[in-house]
C-alpha cells in the first residue's frame, strides 16, 4: 500500500499518546451506562487492557448482553497475564464505586463476575469484591480514541493551530491530512475486525451500517437497535422487520394518534408491531436517547431507520457486492421505498418531489467508514483508489473543523475536495480538538506541525 504518509505518522501517534494521558477520561454528558455498554459490546474499547492491579487482561469472549437482572454481560471469558483463563460475567459501571453503591458486592447474582469495567475512579483505592470476598479484576476504560464520541464539545472558533498550519506548504499540509486519513482508516478497520470477532461478519457489518446511518447525533441509538434486534432476527421475520425496527426505536409509540390511523404505512407498521410488542417491549429504546432536531429533514432518524430496514431486506444482494466499492455504493444510492421516497418523517406530509433514501454524502460516508474498512480487513484495499474518490462539500461538521484548524481562511475547504482529505481533517478534529479541555493551551498539534515543518526544512526525517 502506498505510503507517503510514513514520515509524519510516528510523530502524529506520539503526540496523541502524550495528549491522551489523563487521570479521569472525558465522559459524555449525553450518554448513560447503557450507551457505554453498547460501545463495549461493539468492541469499541478494544479487547486488551491493563488492569488496575497491573495485570494484562485479554477478553477472549465478550459473552452475551444480559437482559435479566444481574451483571451486564454473561458467559464471557477473560485471560490474565497471557496464562490463566476465567469464565464468568462482566459488569460495567460509570464509577468504580457504583459496585458497592448498587449493592453488587452482596448480591448473589454477581457472584460469578470476573471483570469489573468502569469509566471513572472514585479518587481513592476501591476493591471490587463479590459476596464471597473474592477480588474481581478491575479495568478502567479509556474514552479517548473512541470513534463514536460526541462532536458537540469543541467550540466553533479558530484554534491555536491556525498559525502553524497556515505556514505549512501545500504538499506538506496534504501529507498531514493524508496521514490522519490513513490512521482513521486503520482504526475503522481495527474496530470492524474486533466487532467481527465478537459478532461475526454479517452482524458486525450491519452494526457498522447502522452507526453510519445514525450520523451524527444518533449513532449510539442506531447501534443499540442493531445489537438488540440483530440482523439474523430481522432476516428471519422479513414481513415484520420494518415494524420491529420502528417499534424498538419507540418512534411508533410517539406517532400513535387516532387522527393518523388512516395513514396506511403507519397502520401497517402498527399491525405487525402489536403482535410483537409484549415480547420485545423491554428492548425498546428510551425516547431521550434520540436527537430528532438539528439535522436536515432528509436526514431525519425516521428516514434513516427506513433505510436500515431496506438494507436488512436486501442483505443477500448487498453482501455479493461488498468487495466491489463502486457497485456497493451504487446499490446504496438506488435503495428506494414507496413511503420514504416521499416522506421526511412518520408524521410529515408527502413531499411533491422524490427524496433519495440514502443521499450521496451519506453513501460517501458509508464508503469511508464501512465499505473501505471491509476491503482493508479482507486484504483487498487500494489506497490509490480511495484517494481518488471525490467528496461532497457543504457539511456543517466539516465547516466547524475547517474553522478550528484554518480560521477564516479558505485553505481548509481547498483541502477537502476528496474523501480522504475530509476523513483526515475529521480525524485531527476527533484526536485533538475533542480531547482538548484547555482551550488549545495543552494541545500538542500546533507544536507537532511546527516541529515537523522545521525538520522538513532542515531535510531531517
Ligand atoms: S485543540 Fe488543538 S487541533 Fe484543535 S483547534 Fe486547538 S490547537 Fe488546533
Boltz pocket constraint, residues with backbone or C-beta under 6 A from the ligand:
constraints:
  - pocket:
      binder: B
      contacts: [[A, 157], [A, 158], [A, 159], [A, 160], [A, 161], [A, 162], [A, 404], [A, 405], [A, 428], [A, 429], [A, 432], [A, 433], [A, 434], [A, 436], [A, 439], [A, 440], [A, 443], [A, 444], [A, 445], [A, 446]]
      max_distance: 6.0
